[in-house]
Amino acid sequence: MFSVCNHTALAGSRVAVSLAALDLGASPFAVGLLLSFYGLLPMFLSVAGGRWIDRIGMRVPMLAGTGLLTFGVVVPFLGWDIGALYLASVTIGLGFMAFHLAVQKAAGVIGGAPTRKLNFSLLALGFSISGFIGPTLAGVTIDLLGHRAAFGLLALAPLAAWFGLRRYPFEAHLPHVPPPQPAAAAPGRVLDLLDTPELRRMYLSVTLLSSAWDLHQFLVPLYGAKIGLSASKIGLVLSAFALATFVVRLALPLITRRVAEWPLILAAMACAALVYTVYPFFPTLPAMIALSFALGLGLGTAQPMVMVVMHHAAPPARVGEAAGLRLTLINGTQTFLPSAFGAFGGVFGLASIFWGTAALVGAGVWYAGRGLRAEGRLGHAALRPEGGPGLASDDDLRT
């Protein structure tokens, strides 16, 4: 429930910030820069944040992150100008980073390996619900009450989560924090995590999947505004994506009894490449809803599988750090791609962004698939964590 509240604010704020910036006369490059700022600080701080959570536990980061997220969402409600939007995007991104890293680690360790996929599945379903509610709520509120009211309404969700976290004794469900290690036992270099071929492929897939996910959130408001869609209709397109992720994650336990993790990840990437290729050819609301739904079906399967691969391949004592590196890569794409593609699209048109994304993701499918075929990993149930024969299910977010 706390994750749903916080992610509702994050997902809704992305739509609200984009449309508010356009209302204030911002260019596509400026809108891309605003969305890039969501990932600016997390790009540099995620690894350190993961190590911090490994050391002190999950409660304090959850509370601190939720409080900062609440502050960020309420800023544009209190001060209406482009500077408030920049401050909001920075603080919302940083606050959700702290909360999300802690929640990810909690989901991975509560109950151990036998319940890991179920835990991530429930987390993923929650994010699918909030991914539907946030954009829809933001779009409808903007149309009915205006942009500032949308931020005020969205701020109520993380505020409720903060009070709930203060009162709910969830420490009883979390593992005990291990004692601090001696100074001599310093953690290894973060790049040591890339020595494992499994993790290298996983991080590459994470980067491309995150790009496909986040650029959809960036492109739909711009593309929708260009073809004359209202804010509520743009929110409807984004909500179709979230609805699809919810539907496919409900079916994930059945799917993963028959298909292993890596084939699902590659299929999701191929689906994203195909959708981005055809998107510019169908500039109508029904077609955009259908393509958004198809993209959600693909990407909705990939995120849970990526998290299972990470928890399987990362050293147990460095799971938070591995998650931090993953989030660094995700936020790197959030920081650089929207502004870069915004500038690129301003020169060559929005269609070029869709096709460029399709080319990048398609190249990733080829690279990862080649390595997996060489190892004989495709078509086999490669990751069955000890104690659990199949998938009881899983996620991140993306987020």
C-alpha positions in Angstrom: 0.0 0.0 0.0 2.8 2.4 0.8 4.5 1.6 -2.5 1.2 2.2 -4.3 0.8 5.7 -2.7 4.3 6.8 -3.4 4.4 5.5 -7.0 1.0 7.1 -7.7 2.6 10.5 -6.9 5.7 9.7 -9.0 3.8 8.5 -12.1 1.2 11.2 -11.9 3.8 13.9 -11.4 5.6 12.9 -14.6 2.4 13.7 -16.6 1.7 16.8 -14.5 5.2 18.2 -14.9 5.3 17.6 -18.6 1.9 19.2 -19.3 2.6 22.0 -16.8 5.8 22.8 -18.6 4.1 22.9 -22.0 1.4 25.1 -20.5 4.2 27.5 -19.4 5.5 27.6 -22.9 8.4 25.2 -22.5 10.0 23.6 -25.6 10.4 19.9 -26.1 14.0 20.1 -25.1 13.0 21.9 -21.8 10.3 19.2 -21.1 13.0 16.5 -21.7 15.3 18.3 -19.4 12.7 18.5 -16.7 12.1 14.7 -16.9 15.8 14.1 -17.0 16.1 15.8 -13.6 14.1 13.0 -12.0 17.1 10.8 -12.5 19.9 13.3 -12.0 20.8 12.8 -8.3 19.8 9.1 -8.2 22.2 8.5 -11.0 25.1 9.5 -8.7 23.7 8.4 -5.4 22.0 5.1 -6.0 25.0 2.9 -5.3 25.8 4.8 -2.1 22.2 4.6 -1.2 22.2 0.8 -1.7 25.2 0.5 0.5 23.6 2.7 3.1 20.5 0.5 3.2 22.7 -2.7 3.4 24.3 -1.1 6.5 21.4 0.5 8.5 18.3 -1.3 7.3 15.1 -0.2 5.5 12.9 1.8 7.8 14.8 5.2 7.9 15.3 5.3 4.1 11.6 4.5 3.6 10.5 7.4 5.8 13.1 9.9 4.5 12.4 9.1 0.9 8.6 9.4 1.4 9.0 12.7 3.1 11.2 14.1 0.4 8.8 12.8 -2.3 5.9 14.6 -0.6 7.8 17.8 -0.5 8.7 17.6 -4.2 5.1 17.0 -5.3 3.7 19.9 -3.3 6.3 22.4 -4.5 4.5 23.3 -7.8 1.2 23.6 -5.9 2.8 26.3 -3.7 4.8 28.1 -6.3 3.8 28.2 -10.0 6.7 28.7 -12.3 9.3 26.7 -14.3 11.8 26.8 -11.4 9.3 25.1 -9.1 8.9 22.3 -11.7 12.7 21.8 -11.8 12.9 21.6 -8.0 10.0 19.2 -8.0 11.6 16.9 -10.5 14.9 16.7 -8.6 13.4 16.1 -5.2 10.7 13.6 -6.3 13.3 11.6 -8.1 15.7 11.5 -5.1 12.9 10.8 -2.6 11.5 7.9 -4.6 15.0 6.5 -5.1 15.6 6.2 -1.3 12.1 4.6 -0.7 12.3 2.3 -3.7 15.8 0.9 -2.9 14.6 0.0 0.6 11.4 -1.6 -0.6 13.3 -3.6 -3.2 15.6 -5.0 -0.6 12.8 -5.8 1.7 10.9 -7.7 -1.0 14.0 -9.6 -1.9 14.9 -10.8 1.7 11.6 -11.2 3.5 10.8 -14.9 3.5 14.0 -15.8 1.6 14.4 -17.4 -1.8 11.1 -19.4 -1.7 8.9 -16.3 -1.5 11.1 -13.9 -3.5 9.3 -14.1 -6.7 5.9 -13.8 -5.0 7.1 -10.8 -3.1 8.3 -9.1 -6.3 5.1 -10.0 -8.0 3.0 -8.3 -5.4 5.2 -5.3 -5.6 4.9 -5.2 -9.4 1.1 -5.5 -9.2 1.0 -2.6 -6.8 3.1 -0.5 -9.2 0.9 -1.4 -12.0 -2.1 -0.1 -10.1 -0.4 3.1 -9.2 0.9 3.5 -12.7 -2.7 3.5 -13.8 -4.1 5.7 -11.1 -1.3 8.4 -11.2 -1.5 9.5 -14.9 -5.3 9.2 -15.0 -5.7 11.3 -11.8 -3.3 13.9 -13.1 -4.9 14.2 -16.5 -8.5 14.4 -15.3 -7.6 16.9 -12.5 -5.7 19.1 -14.9 -8.7 19.2 -17.3 -11.2 19.9 -14.5 -9.3 21.9 -11.9 -6.0 23.0 -13.5 -2.4 22.1 -13.2 -1.7 23.4 -9.6 -4.7 21.4 -8.2 -3.2 18.2 -9.8 0.0 18.6 -7.8 -1.9 19.3 -4.6 -4.1 16.2 -5.0 -1.1 14.0 -5.9 0.8 15.2 -2.8 -1.9 13.6 -0.6 -0.8 10.1 -1.6 2.8 10.1 -0.3 1.7 12.2 2.7 -0.7 9.3 3.7 2.1 6.8 3.1 4.5 8.8 5.4 2.0 8.8 8.3 1.3 5.1 7.7 5.0 4.2 7.8 5.3 6.1 11.0 2.5 4.1 12.7 2.9 0.6 11.1 5.3 -1.7 13.0 6.7 -3.2 9.8 10.1 -3.9 11.5 8.7 -7.2 12.7 8.5 -8.4 9.1 12.0 -7.3 8.1 15.2 -9.2 8.7 17.5 -8.0 11.4 20.2 -5.6 10.2 23.6 -7.4 10.3 26.3 -5.8 12.5 28.7 -3.4 10.8 31.6 -5.1 9.2 35.2 -4.2 10.4 37.0 -1.5 8.5 39.4 -4.1 7.1 36.5 -5.8 5.3 35.7 -3.0 3.0 33.2 -3.7 0.2 34.6 -4.5 -3.2 34.5 -2.0 -6.1 31.1 -1.6 -7.6 32.4 -2.4 -11.0 33.3 -5.9 -9.7 29.7 -6.7 -10.1 30.1 -6.5 -13.9 32.6 -9.4 -13.8 29.7 -11.9 -13.9 28.3 -12.4 -17.5 24.9 -12.9 -16.0 24.9 -9.4 -14.4 26.5 -7.8 -17.4 23.6 -8.9 -19.6 21.1 -8.0 -16.9 22.4 -4.5 -16.6 22.4 -4.0 -20.3 18.8 -5.2 -20.5 17.9 -3.0 -17.6 19.3 0.1 -19.4 17.4 -0.6 -22.6 14.2 -1.6 -20.9 14.3 1.4 -18.7 14.9 3.6 -21.8 11.9 2.1 -23.5 9.7 2.5 -20.4 10.7 6.1 -19.6 10.7 7.4 -23.1 7.2 6.3 -23.4 6.2 8.5 -20.5 8.2 11.3 -22.1 6.9 10.9 -25.6 3.2 10.3 -25.1 2.5 13.8 -23.6 4.6 15.5 -26.4 3.1 13.3 -29.2 -0.4 13.6 -27.8 -0.2 17.4 -27.5 1.1 17.6 -31.1 -1.9 15.7 -32.5 -4.4 17.7 -30.3 -5.2 15.3 -27.5 -6.5 16.7 -24.2 -4.7 16.1 -20.9 -7.2 13.5 -19.8 -6.8 11.6 -23.1 -3.1 11.6 -22.7 -3.5 10.3 -19.2 -5.7 7.6 -20.7 -3.0 6.4 -23.1 -0.5 6.2 -20.3 -3.0 4.4 -18.1 -3.5 1.8 -20.8 0.2 1.0 -20.4 -0.2 0.6 -16.7 -3.3 -1.5 -17.1 -1.4 -3.9 -19.4 1.4 -4.3 -16.9 -1.2 -5.2 -14.2 -2.9 -7.8 -16.5 0.3 -9.5 -17.6 1.7 -9.6 -14.0 -1.5 -11.4 -12.9 -0.8 -14.0 -15.5 3.0 -14.2 -14.7 2.9 -17.1 -12.3 1.3 -19.3 -15.1 3.7 -17.9 -17.8 6.9 -18.5 -15.9 6.0 -22.1 -15.2 6.5 -22.7 -18.9 9.0 -20.0 -19.9 12.3 -19.1 -18.2 13.4 -15.7 -17.2 15.8 -14.7 -20.1 13.4 -15.7 -22.9 10.8 -13.5 -21.3 13.2 -10.6 -21.0 14.3 -10.9 -24.7 10.6 -11.2 -25.8 9.8 -8.0 -23.9 12.6 -6.1 -25.6 11.6 -7.4 -29.0 8.0 -6.2 -28.3 9.2 -2.8 -27.4 11.3 -2.5 -30.6 8.3 -3.4 -32.7 5.9 -1.0 -30.9 8.3 1.9 -31.2 8.8 1.2 -34.9 5.1 1.4 -35.8 4.0 4.1 -33.3 4.5 7.2 -35.6 2.3 5.6 -38.3 -0.8 5.7 -36.1 -1.5 9.2 -34.8 -5.0 8.5 -33.4 -6.2 8.0 -29.9 -7.5 4.4 -30.3 -4.3 3.3 -32.0 -2.1 5.0 -29.3 -4.1 3.2 -26.6 -3.7 -0.1 -28.3 0.1 0.4 -28.8 0.5 1.6 -25.3 -1.3 -1.5 -24.0 0.9 -3.8 -26.2 4.1 -2.1 -24.9 2.8 -2.5 -21.3 2.3 -6.2 -21.9 5.9 -6.6 -23.0 7.6 -4.5 -20.5 5.4 -5.7 -17.7 6.9 -9.2 -17.9 10.5 -8.0 -18.1 10.9 -6.0 -14.9 10.0 -8.8 -12.5 12.3 -11.2 -14.3 15.2 -8.7 -14.2 14.8 -8.5 -10.4 14.9 -12.3 -10.1 18.1 -12.5 -12.2 19.7 -9.8 -10.1 18.9 -11.4 -6.7 20.1 -14.8 -8.1 23.4 -13.5 -9.6 24.5 -10.8 -7.1 26.5 -11.7 -3.9 24.1 -12.0 -1.0 25.9 -9.3 1.0 25.8 -6.9 -1.9 22.2 -7.1 -3.0 21.5 -3.5 -2.0 24.6 -2.3 -3.8 23.7 -4.3 -6.9 20.2 -2.8 -6.8 21.9 0.6 -6.5 24.0 0.1 -9.6 20.9 -1.0 -11.4 19.1 2.2 -10.3 22.1 4.2 -11.3 21.8 2.9 -14.9 18.1 3.5 -14.9 18.5 7.0 -13.7 21.3 7.6 -16.2 18.8 6.9 -19.0 16.3 9.1 -17.3 18.8 11.9 -17.0 20.3 11.9 -20.4 17.8 10.3 -22.8 14.8 12.7 -22.5 16.9 15.8 -22.9 19.0 14.3 -25.7 16.0 12.9 -27.6 14.1 16.1 -26.9 16.8 18.1 -28.7 17.0 15.4 -31.4 13.3 15.4 -31.9 13.2 19.2 -32.1 15.5 19.0 -35.1 14.3 15.8 -36.8 10.8 15.3 -35.5 9.3 13.1 -32.8 9.1 10.1 -35.2 12.9 9.9 -35.2 12.9 9.4 -31.4 10.5 6.4 -31.8 12.7 4.8 -34.5 15.9 5.5 -32.7 14.6 3.8 -29.5 13.5 0.8 -31.6 16.9 0.5 -33.1 18.7 0.6 -29.7 16.4 -1.9 -28.1 16.6 -4.2 -31.2 20.4 -4.1 -31.0 20.2 -5.1 -27.4 18.0 -8.1 -28.2 20.7 -9.3 -30.7 23.6 -8.8 -28.3 22.0 -10.5 -25.3 20.5 -13.3 -27.3 23.8 -14.1 -28.9 25.5 -14.6 -25.6 22.6 -16.7 -24.2 22.6 -18.9 -27.2 26.3 -19.5 -26.9 25.8 -20.6 -23.3 22.8 -22.7 -24.2 20.6 -20.7 -21.9 17.6 -20.0 -24.1 14.6 -22.3 -23.7 15.7 -23.6 -20.3 14.5 -22.8 -16.8 17.8 -21.3 -15.9 16.9 -19.6 -12.6 15.0 -21.6 -10.2 16.0 -20.3 -6.8 16.6 -22.9 -4.2 13.5 -23.8 -2.3 11.1 -22.7 -5.0 10.4 -24.8 -8.0 8.6 -22.3 -10.1 7.4 -18.7 -10.0 4.9 -17.7 -7.5 5.8 -14.3 -9.4 7.8 -10.5 -9.1 9.2 -6.6 -10.0 10.9 -3.3 -9.7 9.8 -0.5 -11.3 10.4 1.4 -12.4 10.1 2.5 -12.4 
